[in-house]
Amino acid sequence: MYEFFDSFYPHILNVIHGKLEHWETQGTQIYKKSTSRLSLFYVYEGQGSMELDGKKYPLSEGIVAQIPLKRRLVIRNAPEAPLRYFMIEYDFKLVRWQGELTRCEEPSEKSLPFGLVEPMTDHRGLRSDMQLLYRIWSEKNSGYTGQAKLLFFNLLLRISEQLRERQQDDSAERSIMDCVNYINNHYQESLERELLARKVSLSSSYFSVLFKRYVGCSPVQYITKVRLDKAMQLLRGSNKPVSVVALEVGFHDPLYFSRVFTREIGVTPRAYREA
């Protein structure tokens, strides 16, 4: 993603704030037959939808959408929550350095290095950046185009940072869910925190932090829950002695199993079976 910005050289054409300039309106629908400029569209309030060549995307607070060239675009407002937005119309070239020489290229596909529609987590910070860019563009003081270009560049970096952080969070969540599945399938075995952390290539302390974030409890608490759930099934569904049930669900000390079971379930294993 960041390699793209090594050669990205933008030129801002216009900055619009919540106005229907260049758009036609019809009831709750805002539409344009064909896009003639690249646009970055940011919704900070309201709800609606966007269609590009017939493919529909929901729009709501915090959504960033990039609108490519020569596409049929339809944007619809929700009547009860009309869209409020900023839109940056721009163009760009790729400028590559070769020693002291430069080469300017027209990219074969003009798009930014993220999806057409992306939800932002820190959309309040994004809105502040957009407001500042719009103010500088509207006032048109000396040097405003250079300032606007720099703000636009920083805006894209902010978006890229949020997307990178989200990708890292998604990867961490997948790792923890893989660990949860491992516990569910290997609850009879010794499940030390260090072993589980190594399986997902995390330090023990960070593993515990992420596990609690995504599962809602510590690894030890989850392992205990899984083992006790299996124990209750065996106690009700078989005549196996309590000591055997304890071993089959991963407790190597039957007395310790009875203490944990009584503490968590409220009755002894034997009383649970007889209830």
PLY file of the C-alpha trace (Angstrom):
ply
format ascii 1.0
element vertex 275
property float x
property float y
property float z
element edge 274
property int vertex1
property int vertex2
end_header
0.00 0.00 0.00
2.69 2.49 1.00
4.76 1.84 -2.14
1.97 3.54 -4.09
2.68 6.85 -2.35
6.36 6.78 -3.34
5.35 7.98 -6.80
1.83 9.39 -6.20
1.55 13.01 -7.38
-2.00 14.41 -7.01
-3.69 17.46 -8.49
-6.86 18.68 -6.75
-9.62 19.95 -9.02
-12.34 20.80 -6.51
-13.44 20.26 -2.89
-17.17 20.12 -2.17
-18.92 20.13 1.19
-22.43 18.74 1.38
-23.64 20.56 -1.74
-25.27 19.08 -4.82
-23.09 20.95 -7.26
-22.59 19.00 -10.49
-25.41 16.66 -9.48
-29.01 16.29 -10.56
-31.66 15.48 -7.98
-34.87 13.56 -8.30
-36.82 12.94 -5.11
-34.51 11.13 -2.70
-32.12 10.16 -5.48
-28.92 11.94 -6.41
-27.42 10.71 -9.63
-24.94 11.38 -12.35
-24.97 9.47 -15.61
-21.21 9.07 -15.95
-18.30 10.13 -13.76
-15.87 12.45 -15.49
-13.50 13.04 -12.56
-11.84 10.90 -9.95
-13.48 11.60 -6.59
-12.94 10.73 -2.97
-16.35 10.77 -1.27
-16.57 10.91 2.54
-19.89 10.63 4.42
-19.91 12.19 7.89
-23.65 12.08 8.54
-26.78 10.34 7.27
-27.50 7.15 5.38
-27.97 6.12 1.79
-26.44 3.99 -0.92
-24.09 4.24 -3.86
-24.25 2.26 -7.08
-21.34 1.94 -9.50
-22.33 0.30 -12.78
-25.26 -1.34 -10.99
-23.33 -2.69 -7.97
-24.78 -1.32 -4.76
-22.83 -0.21 -1.66
-24.41 1.09 1.58
-23.36 4.54 2.76
-23.38 5.73 6.36
-21.38 7.84 8.81
-17.65 7.24 8.49
-17.70 5.68 5.01
-15.00 6.63 2.50
-15.66 5.81 -1.15
-13.47 6.36 -4.17
-15.32 7.01 -7.40
-13.44 5.96 -10.55
-13.61 7.54 -14.00
-16.22 6.73 -16.65
-18.55 4.76 -14.41
-22.31 5.05 -14.10
-22.89 6.43 -10.63
-26.10 6.58 -8.59
-26.25 7.87 -5.01
-29.49 7.66 -3.03
-30.31 9.48 0.17
-32.35 8.01 2.99
-35.19 10.60 3.39
-35.11 10.40 7.19
-31.29 10.77 7.35
-29.98 12.65 4.29
-26.33 12.30 3.45
-23.86 14.99 4.45
-20.49 14.64 2.84
-17.21 16.01 1.59
-16.07 15.22 -1.92
-12.59 15.78 -3.34
-12.31 15.77 -7.11
-8.75 15.15 -8.24
-6.40 13.65 -10.78
-2.94 12.14 -10.35
0.17 11.00 -12.12
2.95 8.65 -11.05
6.33 10.37 -10.82
9.30 8.02 -10.59
12.87 9.03 -9.80
15.78 7.39 -11.57
18.88 8.89 -10.01
18.63 12.62 -10.76
16.11 12.08 -13.56
12.34 11.79 -13.23
9.76 10.01 -15.31
6.06 10.96 -15.26
3.64 8.12 -15.98
-0.07 7.96 -16.65
-1.29 4.94 -14.62
-3.20 2.32 -16.59
-5.87 2.18 -13.87
-6.51 5.30 -11.84
-7.48 4.18 -8.36
-6.20 4.52 -4.82
-4.69 1.48 -3.07
-7.78 0.46 -1.11
-11.32 -0.75 -1.77
-14.04 1.27 -3.46
-15.95 1.61 -0.17
-14.23 1.47 3.22
-15.61 2.10 6.74
-13.30 4.22 8.89
-12.81 3.73 12.64
-11.45 7.20 13.48
-13.93 9.02 11.27
-14.07 12.07 13.57
-10.38 12.76 12.89
-11.06 12.25 9.22
-13.89 14.77 9.33
-11.60 17.38 10.92
-9.05 16.85 8.15
-11.76 17.21 5.51
-13.11 20.39 7.10
-9.64 21.95 7.12
-9.03 20.97 3.50
-12.40 22.41 2.46
-11.74 25.68 4.32
-8.32 26.16 2.75
-9.70 25.37 -0.70
-12.68 27.72 -0.27
-10.67 30.69 1.04
-8.15 30.41 -1.81
-5.42 32.33 -0.03
-1.92 32.49 -1.44
-0.43 29.00 -1.76
-3.75 27.25 -1.13
-3.25 24.64 -3.87
0.03 23.49 -2.29
-1.55 23.37 1.16
-4.55 21.46 -0.18
-2.29 18.96 -1.94
-0.34 18.33 1.26
-3.53 17.92 3.30
-4.95 15.54 0.70
-1.79 13.47 0.83
-1.93 13.32 4.64
-5.62 12.44 4.45
-4.85 9.43 2.25
-2.09 8.36 4.62
-4.55 8.56 7.54
-6.99 6.34 5.64
-4.20 3.90 4.77
-3.07 3.75 8.41
-6.57 2.93 9.61
-6.93 0.21 6.99
-3.55 -1.26 7.93
-4.52 -1.32 11.61
-7.83 -2.96 10.74
-6.04 -5.63 8.72
-3.76 -6.30 11.70
-6.78 -6.53 14.00
-8.49 -8.93 11.59
-5.36 -11.08 11.48
-5.10 -11.11 15.28
-8.78 -12.07 15.62
-8.34 -14.94 13.16
-5.36 -16.18 15.17
-7.34 -16.12 18.42
-10.32 -17.89 16.79
-7.94 -20.55 15.49
-6.73 -20.96 19.06
-10.32 -21.24 20.31
-10.95 -24.03 17.80
-7.78 -25.77 18.95
-8.95 -25.65 22.57
-12.37 -27.00 21.60
-10.73 -29.99 19.87
-7.90 -30.65 22.34
-9.44 -29.87 25.73
-8.32 -33.28 27.06
-4.66 -32.32 26.62
-2.40 -30.10 28.70
-3.13 -26.58 27.44
-0.55 -24.23 28.87
-0.83 -20.55 27.97
2.73 -20.52 26.61
1.95 -23.44 24.29
-1.18 -21.75 22.92
0.66 -18.45 22.46
3.42 -20.16 20.48
0.85 -21.76 18.19
-0.28 -18.30 17.05
3.22 -16.74 17.19
2.44 -14.29 20.01
4.05 -13.52 23.34
2.21 -15.01 26.33
1.17 -11.64 27.74
-0.05 -10.22 24.41
-1.83 -13.49 23.66
-3.79 -13.14 26.93
-4.71 -9.53 26.13
-5.97 -10.42 22.64
-7.78 -13.53 23.87
-9.76 -11.53 26.42
-10.50 -8.82 23.83
-11.98 -11.22 21.27
-13.39 -14.01 23.48
-14.42 -12.05 26.57
-12.49 -14.06 29.16
-8.96 -15.26 29.86
-7.55 -18.41 28.17
-7.67 -20.29 31.50
-11.31 -19.32 32.06
-12.26 -20.44 28.56
-10.42 -23.77 28.87
-12.15 -24.39 32.21
-15.54 -23.59 30.68
-15.01 -25.99 27.76
-13.84 -28.78 30.07
-16.74 -28.33 32.48
-19.27 -28.25 29.62
-17.86 -31.58 28.38
-17.86 -32.94 31.93
-21.55 -32.09 32.39
-22.37 -33.91 29.15
-20.49 -37.01 30.34
-22.00 -36.90 33.83
-25.53 -36.78 32.42
-24.94 -39.06 29.42
-22.87 -41.88 30.92
-22.27 -43.93 34.07
-18.54 -43.31 34.09
-17.03 -42.64 37.52
-16.33 -39.00 38.36
-12.58 -39.71 38.38
-12.75 -41.04 34.80
-14.83 -38.07 33.65
-12.23 -35.75 35.17
-9.42 -37.42 33.22
-11.38 -37.46 29.96
-11.98 -33.72 30.06
-8.38 -32.79 30.89
-8.26 -32.73 34.70
-5.50 -35.05 35.92
-6.44 -34.58 39.59
-10.04 -35.74 40.32
-10.13 -33.86 43.64
-9.13 -30.63 41.92
-11.77 -31.32 39.25
-14.45 -31.67 41.96
-13.42 -28.40 43.62
-13.47 -26.49 40.31
-16.76 -28.08 39.25
-18.43 -27.23 42.58
-17.11 -23.66 42.52
-18.23 -22.95 38.93
-21.45 -25.00 38.68
-22.66 -24.65 42.28
-23.01 -28.36 43.07
-20.64 -31.33 43.23
-20.22 -33.55 40.14
-22.08 -36.38 41.91
-24.97 -34.10 42.91
-25.16 -32.74 39.37
-25.46 -36.28 37.98
-28.18 -37.21 40.47
-30.21 -34.00 40.09
0 1
1 2
2 3
3 4
4 5
5 6
6 7
7 8
8 9
9 10
10 11
11 12
12 13
13 14
14 15
15 16
16 17
17 18
18 19
19 20
20 21
21 22
22 23
23 24
24 25
25 26
26 27
27 28
28 29
29 30
30 31
31 32
32 33
33 34
34 35
35 36
36 37
37 38
38 39
39 40
40 41
41 42
42 43
43 44
44 45
45 46
46 47
47 48
48 49
49 50
50 51
51 52
52 53
53 54
54 55
55 56
56 57
57 58
58 59
59 60
60 61
61 62
62 63
63 64
64 65
65 66
66 67
67 68
68 69
69 70
70 71
71 72
72 73
73 74
74 75
75 76
76 77
77 78
78 79
79 80
80 81
81 82
82 83
83 84
84 85
85 86
86 87
87 88
88 89
89 90
90 91
91 92
92 93
93 94
94 95
95 96
96 97
97 98
98 99
99 100
100 101
101 102
102 103
103 104
104 105
105 106
106 107
107 108
108 109
109 110
110 111
111 112
112 113
113 114
114 115
115 116
116 117
117 118
118 119
119 120
120 121
121 122
122 123
123 124
124 125
125 126
126 127
127 128
128 129
129 130
130 131
131 132
132 133
133 134
134 135
135 136
136 137
137 138
138 139
139 140
140 141
141 142
142 143
143 144
144 145
145 146
146 147
147 148
148 149
149 150
150 151
151 152
152 153
153 154
154 155
155 156
156 157
157 158
158 159
159 160
160 161
161 162
162 163
163 164
164 165
165 166
166 167
167 168
168 169
169 170
170 171
171 172
172 173
173 174
174 175
175 176
176 177
177 178
178 179
179 180
180 181
181 182
182 183
183 184
184 185
185 186
186 187
187 188
188 189
189 190
190 191
191 192
192 193
193 194
194 195
195 196
196 197
197 198
198 199
199 200
200 201
201 202
202 203
203 204
204 205
205 206
206 207
207 208
208 209
209 210
210 211
211 212
212 213
213 214
214 215
215 216
216 217
217 218
218 219
219 220
220 221
221 222
222 223
223 224
224 225
225 226
226 227
227 228
228 229
229 230
230 231
231 232
232 233
233 234
234 235
235 236
236 237
237 238
238 239
239 240
240 241
241 242
242 243
243 244
244 245
245 246
246 247
247 248
248 249
249 250
250 251
251 252
252 253
253 254
254 255
255 256
256 257
257 258
258 259
259 260
260 261
261 262
262 263
263 264
264 265
265 266
266 267
267 268
268 269
269 270
270 271
271 272
272 273
273 274
